[in-house]
């Protein structure tokens, strides 16, 4: 057996929604993709296409992202962090999104609110952290499907829905 294996710290999975302990540090970050719902994306894309077509007739063109690009979804940062409780046990939690660099320092007393993830093999996900040393509440933010689509495409989709609804109402009456 390797010497490294003998002294490897045991990292536990926490089951309750609140963890209180000392911040032990961040692990290596990586990115993960947000899932985008296909049916809703198709509706938004088609409605925006109606508005885009109407805009091109009125010579109000604009850049348009491809369906394939929109379907991919935004990526967000995943940073595993470790917390050591009063008994010396170490727990790993996944933080999705960003926190300010100065928010947590090694040794700060923190209280984490967590939630289990859909994949049970993954550590619990950090919802909110309160730095009890500075009394600062922090919430990491991740991109959503709506922020990925962007305000321009969503505005075009709303205009497209209104045009289709107006044409359908006129045709049915």
Secondary structure by P-SEA (a helix, b strand, c coil): cccccccbbbbbbbcccccccccccccccbbbbbbbbaaaaaaaaaaaaaaaaaaaaacbbbbbbcaaaaaacbbbbbbbbbbbccccbbbbbbbccccccccccccccbbbbbbbcccccccccccccccccccbbbbbbbbcccccccaaaaaaaaaaaaaaaaaaaaaac
